[in-house]
Amino acid sequence: MFASAPVLLAQANQHSLSHYLRSHYGDRTFEHLYRWNLFDTALLIPYFVVMIILAFYGMHRYQLVYLYYKHRKNAAKAPPKHFEQLPRVTVQLPIFNEQFVIDRLIESCCNLDYPRELLEIQLLDDSTDETKDVARKIVEQYQAVGHPIVYIHRTDRHGFKAGALDNGLKTAKGEFVAIFDADFVPPRDWLMQVIHHFAEPDVGMVQTRWTHLNRDYSFLTQIEALLLDGHFVLEHGGRSRCGVFFNFNGTAGMWRACVIPEAGGWQHDTLTEDTDLSYRAQLKGWRFKYLQDIECPAEVPIEMTAFKTQQARWAKGLIQTSKKILPRVFKSDAPFHTKIEAWYHLTANISYPLMIVLSTLLMPAMVIRFYQGWFQMLLIDFPLFMASTFSISSFYLVSQKELFPKKWLKTFLYLPFLMSLGIGLTVTNTKAVLEALLGIQSAFKRTPKYRVLKRGEKSKAAKYRKRLGIVPWIELLIGCYFALTIWYAISNENYFTVPFLLLFVVGYWYTGLLSLLQGRFERWRSGANFEESSPKPYPVGV
């Protein structure tokens, strides 16, 4: 028998949006029936503590955007003075097992537009593989045609990169020291664009902006480029324009040579020796300049495991630096707003373990809050969520608008995945942050560079790829947990939470699966036999 029209209409109304909203958010049948209990209180207290702390860090991102625009007149442009006679400059190139990019690095530095009699290039090689033979031969070739380059090799790698830089300073002849990592390709006019900013005698360091040679290599490299653009435009731009402390990024910058020993020299008790030295130098009264309009291209990691290694090193190093430096900052005569900004800068990575706590509490807390009343969620939970989460979106949107004013709108397409990737890094970076808080030391894990620039190019990633750890499997398990929470939300018709929960599923599964499978993707695409090229043919786990 066919159903009558009134029955069909009633069934249609039951599945309409208005019926859903009315039944879930307008029905007051069970209003005031919920009663607080000890279990809910014990769960919601840490939930709200974490949400409030994350909201403060989120609001700080909004503040950096505000400072960036408020002090736009303070942006460093052309140098106000020029040297009457150019000073001597030392260019330091710290490398470690960089055989795929070393020739490009040396070529670009030897082609720098600067008088040869005033230039010294130091190749600081800590390599333990065939890179040392390749590098020595390339240096000899350039020496033979008159380039002022020297090869310095260490066998103990004491102090890692900081130790190599410090060792190079013992014989450096320059009044100023420029530093480039192995994957950077400084433009020919880089030195001439930077050097005259030091004609102001109080300038101790000048940092230029990184750009990305392989931005369009893959979806991952595009997201990485967005993350770095946000850092260099809004973090460096906002801090430098309003006159608070900011840091040298370890490369693509230049130091006044006398500042380094005066500030205590390169020290290797943290994994971010660049940030450590930066704060010590600024506490001595030296002024830093950030030149957003001067670019220095480099590669971003092409593999998830390499990216995670890099992010974990930075996360751990900043927390180590905060433990070491913040007491000095707060005891100093620096303005109060400078001290607060230093706190936010150096402790920002504490958000990663807080995200793990939030991930654990999120679903049960949402269930409890839903039964307490949707209005409370709208009034309290939603603003906290917006402050802690959506500030990330505005942060990176603004950076792209500044750099690419004609095509920045496409950034909206990447935002959900950018947020997901940030969520997916929480396990790796939480481990790094906890190690820093507990004082657990670890070696400086370099980020592999493969000289892969364009989509479809084959990489030689197997050369430096190591065995997996347990972290990717943990990420996959957490992703499965959030997949179950999505199923629970849908089965209870709590549809508004599903898009937010999807960010967690995508983030954890993407980082976990890519860590496990990316090496196999390379093998399937190229047909290479990785067993022959490396004794450990699997991605590295952090």
CORWO-V565151 format. One record per pair of residues at least 4 apart in sequence whose C-alpha atoms are under 8 Angstrom apart, sorted by sequence separation. I is the first residue (numbers start at 1). J is the second residue. If there is no record, write none. Layout:
BEGIN
I:J + I:J
END
This chain:
BEGIN
3:7 + 4:8 + 5:9 + 6:10 + 7:11 + 8:12 + 9:13 + 10:14 + 11:15 + 12:16 + 15:19 + 16:20 + 17:21 + 18:22 + 19:23 + 20:24 + 21:25 + 22:26 + 23:27 + 30:34 + 36:40 + 37:41 + 38:42 + 39:43 + 40:44 + 41:45 + 42:46 + 43:47 + 44:48 + 45:49 + 46:50 + 47:51 + 48:52 + 49:53 + 50:54 + 51:55 + 52:56 + 53:57 + 54:58 + 55:59 + 56:60 + 57:61 + 58:62 + 59:63 + 60:64 + 61:65 + 62:66 + 63:67 + 64:68 + 65:69 + 66:70 + 67:71 + 68:72 + 71:75 + 83:87 + 98:102 + 99:103 + 101:105 + 102:106 + 103:107 + 104:108 + 105:109 + 106:110 + 107:111 + 108:112 + 114:118 + 115:119 + 116:120 + 127:131 + 128:132 + 130:134 + 131:135 + 132:136 + 133:137 + 134:138 + 135:139 + 136:140 + 137:141 + 138:142 + 139:143 + 140:144 + 141:145 + 142:146 + 143:147 + 159:163 + 160:164 + 161:165 + 162:166 + 163:167 + 164:168 + 165:169 + 166:170 + 167:171 + 168:172 + 180:184 + 186:190 + 189:193 + 190:194 + 191:195 + 192:196 + 194:198 + 195:199 + 198:202 + 199:203 + 217:221 + 218:222 + 219:223 + 220:224 + 221:225 + 222:226 + 223:227 + 224:228 + 225:229 + 226:230 + 227:231 + 228:232 + 229:233 + 230:234 + 231:235 + 232:236 + 233:237 + 234:238 + 235:239 + 236:240 + 237:241 + 238:242 + 239:243 + 240:244 + 249:253 + 255:259 + 256:260 + 257:261 + 258:262 + 259:263 + 260:264 + 261:265 + 269:273 + 272:276 + 273:277 + 274:278 + 275:279 + 276:280 + 277:281 + 278:282 + 279:283 + 280:284 + 281:285 + 282:286 + 302:306 + 303:307 + 304:308 + 305:309 + 306:310 + 307:311 + 308:312 + 309:313 + 310:314 + 311:315 + 312:316 + 313:317 + 314:318 + 315:319 + 316:320 + 317:321 + 318:322 + 319:323 + 320:324 + 321:325 + 322:326 + 323:327 + 324:328 + 325:329 + 326:330 + 327:331 + 328:332 + 330:334 + 334:338 + 335:339 + 336:340 + 337:341 + 338:342 + 339:343 + 340:344 + 341:345 + 342:346 + 343:347 + 344:348 + 350:354 + 351:355 + 352:356 + 353:357 + 354:358 + 355:359 + 356:360 + 357:361 + 358:362 + 359:363 + 361:365 + 362:366 + 363:367 + 364:368 + 365:369 + 366:370 + 367:371 + 368:372 + 369:373 + 370:374 + 372:376 + 373:377 + 374:378 + 375:379 + 376:380 + 377:381 + 378:382 + 379:383 + 380:384 + 381:385 + 382:386 + 383:387 + 384:388 + 385:389 + 386:390 + 387:391 + 388:392 + 389:393 + 390:394 + 391:395 + 392:396 + 393:397 + 394:398 + 395:399 + 396:400 + 397:401 + 398:402 + 399:403 + 400:404 + 401:405 + 404:408 + 410:414 + 411:415 + 412:416 + 414:418 + 415:419 + 416:420 + 417:421 + 418:422 + 419:423 + 420:424 + 421:425 + 422:426 + 425:429 + 426:430 + 427:431 + 428:432 + 429:433 + 430:434 + 431:435 + 432:436 + 433:437 + 434:438 + 435:439 + 436:440 + 453:457 + 461:465 + 470:474 + 471:475 + 472:476 + 473:477 + 474:478 + 475:479 + 476:480 + 477:481 + 478:482 + 479:483 + 480:484 + 481:485 + 482:486 + 483:487 + 484:488 + 485:489 + 486:490 + 487:491 + 488:492 + 489:493 + 490:494 + 494:498 + 497:501 + 498:502 + 499:503 + 500:504 + 501:505 + 502:506 + 503:507 + 504:508 + 505:509 + 506:510 + 507:511 + 508:512 + 509:513 + 510:514 + 511:515 + 512:516 + 513:517 + 514:518 + 517:521 + 518:522 + 519:523 + 520:524 + 521:525 + 522:526 + 523:527 + 524:528 + 529:533 + 530:534 + 531:535 + 3:8 + 14:19 + 15:20 + 21:26 + 22:27 + 36:41 + 114:119 + 127:132 + 142:147 + 143:148 + 158:163 + 159:164 + 198:203 + 216:221 + 217:222 + 230:235 + 231:236 + 232:237 + 233:238 + 234:239 + 239:244 + 240:245 + 248:253 + 255:260 + 260:265 + 261:266 + 268:273 + 281:286 + 282:287 + 301:306 + 302:307 + 321:326 + 329:334 + 334:339 + 369:374 + 376:381 + 377:382 + 378:383 + 385:390 + 386:391 + 400:405 + 401:406 + 403:408 + 435:440 + 436:441 + 452:457 + 489:494 + 490:495 + 513:518 + 522:527 + 523:528 + 531:536 + 13:19 + 14:20 + 126:132 + 143:149 + 157:163 + 158:164 + 180:186 + 197:203 + 198:204 + 215:221 + 216:222 + 239:245 + 240:246 + 260:266 + 267:273 + 270:276 + 282:288 + 301:307 + 401:407 + 435:441 + 452:458 + 489:495 + 522:528 + 523:529 + 531:537 + 125:132 + 142:149 + 143:150 + 157:164 + 214:221 + 215:222 + 239:246 + 266:273 + 369:376 + 370:377 + 401:408 + 452:459 + 523:530 + 530:537 + 369:377 + 400:408 + 401:409 + 451:459 + 489:497 + 490:498 + 197:206 + 267:276 + 330:339 + 450:459 + 489:498 + 139:149 + 154:164 + 215:225 + 236:246 + 267:277 + 329:339 + 450:460 + 110:121 + 139:150 + 236:247 + 266:277 + 397:408 + 400:411 + 450:461 + 109:121 + 139:151 + 194:206 + 265:277 + 486:498 + 212:225 + 264:277 + 329:342 + 448:461 + 211:225 + 263:277 + 397:411 + 136:151 + 397:412 + 486:501 + 152:168 + 264:280 + 326:342 + 448:464 + 485:501 + 486:502 + 260:277 + 263:280 + 326:343 + 91:109 + 210:228 + 211:229 + 263:281 + 483:501 + 519:537 + 210:229 + 262:281 + 482:501 + 483:502 + 519:538 + 482:502 + 519:539 + 132:153 + 260:281 + 263:284 + 322:343 + 518:539 + 210:232 + 259:281 + 393:415 + 482:504 + 483:505 + 209:232 + 250:273 + 482:505 + 516:539 + 250:274 + 322:346 + 515:539 + 249:274 + 250:275 + 321:346 + 322:347 + 479:504 + 480:505 + 515:540 + 123:149 + 125:151 + 127:153 + 248:274 + 249:275 + 393:419 + 479:505 + 515:541 + 121:148 + 122:149 + 123:150 + 124:151 + 125:152 + 126:153 + 127:154 + 128:155 + 247:274 + 248:275 + 259:286 + 319:346 + 392:419 + 478:505 + 479:506 + 91:119 + 93:121 + 95:123 + 120:148 + 121:149 + 122:150 + 123:151 + 124:152 + 125:153 + 126:154 + 127:155 + 247:275 + 318:346 + 319:347 + 479:507 + 89:118 + 90:119 + 91:120 + 92:121 + 93:122 + 94:123 + 95:124 + 96:125 + 97:126 + 98:127 + 102:131 + 119:148 + 120:149 + 121:150 + 122:151 + 123:152 + 124:153 + 125:154 + 126:155 + 318:347 + 479:508 + 88:118 + 89:119 + 90:120 + 91:121 + 92:122 + 93:123 + 94:124 + 95:125 + 96:126 + 97:127 + 120:150 + 122:152 + 124:154 + 126:156 + 248:278 + 319:349 + 478:508 + 479:509 + 87:118 + 88:119 + 89:120 + 90:121 + 91:122 + 92:123 + 93:124 + 94:125 + 95:126 + 96:127 + 97:128 + 99:130 + 116:147 + 117:148 + 126:157 + 247:278 + 318:349 + 319:350 + 86:118 + 88:120 + 90:122 + 92:124 + 94:126 + 95:127 + 96:128 + 97:129 + 99:131 + 103:135 + 106:138 + 110:142 + 116:148 + 246:278 + 247:279 + 476:508 + 97:130 + 98:131 + 102:135 + 106:139 + 246:279 + 475:508 + 476:509 + 97:131 + 245:279 + 315:349 + 475:509 + 96:131 + 97:132 + 99:134 + 103:138 + 99:135 + 475:511 + 476:512 + 110:147 + 245:282 + 475:512 + 476:513 + 126:164 + 474:512 + 110:149 + 125:164 + 472:511 + 473:512 + 124:164 + 472:512 + 124:165 + 207:248 + 272:313 + 471:512 + 472:513 + 206:248 + 207:249 + 210:252 + 246:288 + 271:313 + 272:314 + 205:248 + 209:252 + 245:288 + 271:314 + 275:318 + 428:471 + 472:515 + 124:168 + 208:252 + 252:296 + 273:317 + 427:471 + 472:516 + 207:252 + 208:253 + 271:316 + 272:317 + 276:321 + 280:325 + 122:168 + 207:253 + 271:317 + 272:318 + 275:321 + 279:325 + 283:329 + 206:253 + 207:254 + 270:317 + 271:318 + 427:474 + 205:253 + 206:254 + 240:288 + 270:318 + 427:475 + 468:516 + 205:254 + 206:255 + 240:289 + 271:320 + 272:321 + 276:325 + 283:332 + 205:255 + 240:290 + 270:320 + 204:255 + 205:256 + 270:321 + 283:334 + 424:475 + 120:172 + 204:256 + 120:173 + 203:256 + 237:290 + 120:174 + 236:290 + 119:174 + 204:259 + 237:292 + 118:174 + 462:519 + 198:256 + 461:519 + 233:292 + 194:254 + 232:292 + 459:522 + 458:522 + 186:252 + 94:161 + 184:252 + 355:423 + 458:526 + 462:530 + 181:250 + 465:534 + 467:536 + 472:541 + 94:164 + 180:250 + 181:251 + 356:426 + 463:533 + 464:534 + 466:536 + 467:537 + 468:538 + 471:541 + 94:165 + 179:250 + 180:251 + 181:252 + 355:426 + 356:427 + 462:533 + 463:534 + 465:536 + 466:537 + 467:538 + 468:539 + 469:540 + 470:541 + 471:542 + 179:251 + 180:252 + 462:534 + 465:537 + 466:538 + 467:539 + 468:540 + 469:541 + 92:165 + 179:252 + 180:253 + 353:426 + 465:538 + 466:539 + 467:540 + 468:541 + 469:542 + 112:186 + 178:252 + 179:253 + 352:426 + 353:427 + 356:430 + 465:539 + 466:540 + 467:541 + 468:542 + 112:187 + 113:188 + 178:253 + 179:254 + 225:300 + 352:427 + 462:537 + 465:540 + 466:541 + 92:168 + 109:185 + 112:188 + 113:189 + 178:254 + 224:300 + 353:429 + 462:538 + 105:182 + 108:185 + 109:186 + 111:188 + 112:189 + 113:190 + 114:191 + 177:254 + 178:255 + 204:281 + 352:429 + 353:430 + 105:183 + 108:186 + 112:190 + 113:191 + 114:192 + 176:254 + 177:255 + 352:430 + 105:184 + 108:187 + 109:188 + 112:191 + 113:192 + 176:255 + 177:256 + 221:300 + 102:182 + 105:185 + 108:188 + 176:256 + 177:257 + 221:301 + 349:429 + 350:430 + 353:433 + 423:503 + 424:504 + 101:182 + 102:183 + 104:185 + 175:256 + 176:257 + 207:288 + 209:290 + 221:302 + 352:433 + 353:434 + 423:504 + 90:172 + 101:183 + 175:257 + 204:286 + 205:287 + 206:288 + 207:289 + 208:290 + 209:291 + 220:302 + 424:506 + 425:507 + 90:173 + 174:257 + 175:258 + 203:286 + 204:287 + 205:288 + 206:289 + 207:290 + 208:291 + 209:292 + 220:303 + 350:433 + 420:503 + 424:507 + 425:508 + 89:173 + 90:174 + 98:182 + 202:286 + 203:287 + 204:288 + 205:289 + 206:290 + 207:291 + 208:292 + 209:293 + 211:295 + 213:297 + 214:298 + 215:299 + 218:302 + 220:304 + 349:433 + 419:503 + 420:504 + 423:507 + 424:508 + 88:173 + 89:174 + 90:175 + 92:177 + 94:179 + 202:287 + 203:288 + 206:291 + 208:293 + 209:294 + 210:295 + 211:296 + 212:297 + 213:298 + 214:299 + 215:300 + 217:302 + 422:507 + 423:508 + 424:509 + 88:174 + 89:175 + 90:176 + 91:177 + 92:178 + 93:179 + 94:180 + 95:181 + 203:289 + 208:294 + 209:295 + 210:296 + 211:297 + 212:298 + 213:299 + 214:300 + 417:503 + 420:506 + 421:507 + 424:510 + 425:511 + 87:174 + 88:175 + 89:176 + 90:177 + 91:178 + 92:179 + 93:180 + 94:181 + 95:182 + 208:295 + 209:296 + 210:297 + 211:298 + 212:299 + 213:300 + 416:503 + 420:507 + 421:508 + 424:511 + 87:175 + 88:176 + 89:177 + 90:178 + 91:179 + 92:180 + 93:181 + 94:182 + 208:296 + 210:298 + 212:300 + 419:507 + 420:508 + 424:512 + 87:176 + 89:178 + 91:180 + 93:182 + 417:506 + 421:510 + 417:507 + 421:511 + 244:337 + 245:338 + 244:338 + 245:341 + 244:341 + 245:342 + 166:265 + 166:266 + 165:266 + 193:294 + 163:266 + 162:266 + 163:267 + 190:294 + 162:267 + 163:268 + 162:268 + 190:296 + 159:267 + 160:268 + 159:268 + 187:296 + 186:296 + 187:297 + 162:273 + 185:296 + 186:297 + 184:296 + 185:297 + 83:196 + 184:297 + 185:298 + 316:429 + 82:196 + 184:298 + 315:429 + 319:433 + 428:542 + 81:196 + 82:197 + 183:298 + 184:299 + 81:197 + 83:199 + 183:299 + 312:428 + 316:432 + 320:436 + 79:196 + 80:197 + 82:199 + 308:425 + 312:429 + 315:432 + 316:433 + 319:436 + 320:437 + 79:197 + 81:199 + 311:429 + 315:433 + 319:437 + 78:197 + 81:200 + 313:432 + 316:435 + 317:436 + 80:200 + 308:428 + 312:432 + 316:436 + 363:485 + 313:444 + 313:445 + 310:445 + 309:445 + 310:446 + 309:446 + 310:447 + 309:447 + 307:447 + 306:447 + 306:448 + 301:447 + 301:448 + 301:449 + 299:449 + 302:452 + 299:451 + 299:453 + 234:395 + 75:237 + 75:240 + 76:241 + 230:395 + 234:399 + 68:234 + 75:241 + 230:396 + 233:399 + 71:238 + 74:241 + 229:396 + 73:241 + 74:242 + 230:398 + 65:234 + 68:237 + 69:238 + 72:241 + 227:396 + 230:399 + 233:402 + 64:234 + 68:238 + 71:241 + 226:396 + 229:399 + 230:400 + 64:235 + 67:238 + 68:239 + 71:242 + 229:400 + 66:238 + 67:239 + 65:238 + 68:241 + 271:444 + 64:238 + 67:241 + 68:242 + 226:400 + 64:239 + 67:242 + 223:414 + 227:418 + 223:417 + 223:418 + 304:511 + 305:514 + 304:514 + 305:515 + 304:515 + 303:515 + 76:289 + 76:290 + 77:291 + 304:518 + 76:291 + 303:518 + 75:291 + 76:292 + 77:293 + 312:542 + 309:541 + 309:542 + 305:539 + 306:540 + 308:542 + 217:452 + 305:540 + 217:453 + 305:541 + 216:453 + 217:454 + 218:455 + 305:542 + 214:452 + 215:453 + 216:454 + 217:455 + 214:453 + 216:455 + 217:456 + 213:453 + 214:454 + 183:449 + 182:449 + 183:451 + 160:443 + 161:444 + 60:344 + 160:444 + 57:344 + 57:348 + 54:351 + 54:354 + 50:354 + 50:355 + 50:357 + 51:358 + 50:358 + 47:357 + 47:358 + 47:361 + 47:362 + 43:361 + 47:365 + 44:365 + 43:365 + 40:368 + 59:387 + 55:384 + 58:387 + 59:388 + 62:391 + 55:385 + 58:388 + 61:391 + 65:395 + 55:386 + 56:387 + 57:388 + 58:389 + 61:392 + 52:384 + 55:387 + 56:388 + 58:390 + 59:391 + 62:394 + 51:384 + 54:387 + 55:388 + 58:391 + 62:395 + 65:398 + 51:385 + 54:388 + 55:389 + 58:392 + 61:395 + 34:371 + 51:388 + 34:372 + 31:373 + 101:449 + 25:374 + 100:449 + 101:450 + 96:446 + 98:448 + 100:450 + 101:451 + 98:449 + 100:451
END
